Amino acid sequence: MATKQYSKRFVAGLQRSYLLAVPAMLVCVLLANNYFYDAYYDYIYPRRFRQTVAAVDRYWQHHGHLPTLPHVRYRRLPPGTAPYAYLTDRYAQQNPALNATHYTATLARGAAQVEVTVESLGPANAVPGNELVLCSVALSLGLFLGLSWLLFRFTSRRLSYRLWAPFYQNLRRINAFNLRDRQPLALTPTDIREFAFFNEAIGHFTGKIQQSYNELREFTENTAHELQTPLAVLLAKTELVLKRDRLESADRQELLEIKKTVLRLSSLQKALNLLSRVRALHYGGALALEPLNATELLREVLENYEELLHYKQLHIQWPQEQPWLLHSNRELLGILLDNLVRNAIQHNVPGGTIRLETQVAGLVLRNTGPVPTQPATDLFRRYHTRSTDDGRLGLGLALVEAISAVLHLRCSYQYTDGEHAFALGV
């Protein structure tokens, strides 16, 4: 089945690696056993002979003469003989069926020197002892298992990296894919059927999404363009009718309501178009960035609303005015600040205040107003907030959230001590 192809290739790769590596592993085990046997006969096997020689030396030092022990012989040496120690194997002289192992070493006490020979008898055809056999088997088994484990870890990682390399390459291409690109998503081809099916599904899926996105964008752009002319014509004709002298008061009032509705519809169309453009920028559009002073932009926005602030008797408090320098888009940042200030004006109370704090890391805008009736998380949703201003479109904070995401800014809200507070920062 196709779903088992990856597993088959992985197992086949492991088999090839083991077929090539097992002979080398066996050679390593044999060499290690050879070195172990040498070490055994050089250090471990003579240990009991050295213990006997050490016991003879201690006895000689305490009693002043050499002890009489079975299988131990002594021979006087001339003064000044260099110390030595060695191990020899030979057939026993009395019985050729026995193997005699001799360990010879020198002892010295003052000027006297003695050669001590310790003899050990055993069958001539005797095999190595249990200690050597058990140690050799344990060493071979442990070394083989350790090499097998290291080979499995290395081979599995190497095979996994090689087999999964196309998948991770395609994953990086998917993460870098932009809906605004004209070209379809190009994925790295692979001969693993599971990954090939995945590539086909992802390509088909992203192609449909890209097509739907382009159709929606085209529809939005066409709607925004085509609605401008009828709205402008309707507004112009309404104003022409209002200029007539022979017009009843009731008719004039109805025409004013129509004009107000047309103006609101035109503003709504522009706001929705702007929101759509901002959302499109969030999904991969290019922005013209430049060094900006947000404090100066905020001051320009306040100057634009100076008459409205005076009309609503709102007081501006700006005790801490520091330049907030950042690298951003001037147009979008100006729209963001404009919507924040307009929101603070529309949701204020007569005679209220607007307090501003600009710092090197951001700004905080506070305004007096009634207690919010909806959760803070719903304030940035379209048409969710309420205002006493009939001309409000309900898109201001939605634009704030969208532009903040595009400019990589953080906008948070909280209501404390009778004030609505919006904090904007990097």
Secondary structure, 3 states (H helix, E strand, C coil): CHHHHHHHHHHHHHHHHHHHHHHHHHHHHHHHHHHHHHHHHHHHCCHHHHHHHHHHHHHHHHHCCCCCCCCEEEEEECCCCCCCEEEEEEECCCCCCEEEEEEEEEEEECCEEEEEEEEEEEECCCCCCHHHHHHHHHHHHHHHHHHHHHHHHHHHHHHHHHHHHHHHHHHHHHHCCCCCCCCCCCCCCCCCHHHHHHHHHHHHHHHHHHHHHHHHHHHHHHHHHHHHHHHHHHHHHHHHHHCCCCCCHHHHHHHHHHHHHHHHHHHHHHHHHHHHHHHHHHCCCCCCCEEEEHHHHHHHHHHHCHHHHHHCCCEEEEEEECCCEEEECHHHHHHHHHHHHHHHHHCCCCCCEEEEEEECCEEEEEEECCCCCCCHHHCCCCCCCCCCCCCCCCCHHHHHHHHHHHCCCEEEEEEECCEEEEEEEC
